[in-house]
Amino acid sequence: MPNVPSGSIYLTGSYVQEGRRYDTILPIEVGNADIEGIELRPIGPSDIAGRISVADDPAFDVTHIGITLNGASSGHQGSSTSPTIKNDGTFVLPGVTPGFYRVNLNRLQALYIKSVRFGLTDATDSVLDLSGGVPPRSELAIVLGNDGGEIAGTVQNEKSEPVDGAQITLLPAGSTRRVRSYFRTATADTSGHFTLRGVAPGSYRILAWDHVDSNAVFYDPEFLKPYEGAGQNVEVLSKGKHTAELKLTLNKDPDDRSR
């Protein structure tokens, strides 16, 4: 493979034998020198068994929740479709191919993610490395919280007028700063009103934007530096009701892809 640009890449390979697909994925750091002697060893897909539960409420109905694995995968895999979750919270993600994945949950309503474990590994805010396949007897254990708080408020511009369509971003602070599942977004309605439900207890900073790429807000500290004084700090309590009256923040970044 000639003329590969420098940087981080995934090298993948696959074949089909007797109707069964075998895949592999290999992360490679490409520099200025040639790379030789690479061996790819495709393996077949595996199922992942797991369980979803709600802390302090074992009888909570979790059957409506959706779960998928998202991320760099070398082939077709069945985990892109949410499996059926049984009344006891157990589920099976079928046909997971080698890859690097994040656990994605939807239809949580007022719940939030407290922890995700895969076998003995804490995967609450980390990528599942399944490049070598699924280890034997490794189950996915997901614990949710139902004691989240609620933040409701309005967004106004410099003329104290409500802002229709303002983008709200909620950033966790302190020890939860890097927990991806705690980042939240919302959009203000025609009256400038918004509501965030199921917010994990903790410290946050909330901002309202005219337009913004939420990924830049959440994952690029350099992007936020010009907005140190913008937004509002809020301490979310367990099952607490909180209000936030926000002034619209104008995005100064001319390269923002959200335009």
Phi, psi and omega in degrees: 000096185278159170058041177279125181296152177295150178136185180270128180224166170248129174258125184238160176202153181202162171204164179240128179227123181053041176079001180251132182268136177241133185227160171210155177218135185225117176286136182224137174260112183268127178246218182265352182253156178293151177243126183231165173078019180287137175240129175253132183235085181297144176228164183281167179288160179225157174268148175242121176269150180200180179212138174248133178221162177249125182303135176065012178210072184296341182270001182298136181281109181254008186292341182275349185285143176256141180223133175219165172252125180241142176150192183286114179233147184273353183200195179281134181216143187286353184282001177284348177251132183293131180280168175284129177260125183283170183299331179274005177090357181279153180204168175225125172269111187272151170057047180278122180272162178305137181174187177239121191230155166244143177282125180243125179245142175222174185058038180281340183055246183264014178268162173220161183277121175270316181201152173227125177234140175239104189065237179263004186262132174282115182243025183301319180222043179221165181276138174281118178271098178249028181296334177260016183093182181269120179300146179301142174058031176258115181252153179263117182247117183243125178245128181251158176246141177242022178253023182293158178265178180231137176240122178232148180183192180226160178239131178234151176272190184293345178262011181063030177261143177295145184250113177283129175083009177300142181265124181260132174235134179244119183247125175290151179241171176067220187293341181262009186305324186261003181283107187303321185291346180272347174290135182225153176226158175204166178234131181289145179275190185297337178265009180078009184269147177215160176216133173243122181246159178066038179274125181300139177305138180154188182263137183219163170235128184241134181228153175239129186241153172289323173197149181190150169273110185299330178297324178294319179297315188282324192239000181238094181303329181294325180297323186280345186305319180289354185243032184302324183266001183275161175082194185215139175273141180217137177256110183272124179264160177302120181058025181277155175251122186231152178239151178216115176260109192252144170266141183295131175261125179272125181288121182269356186277111182290344183261007182298124183289350181283351181295000000 
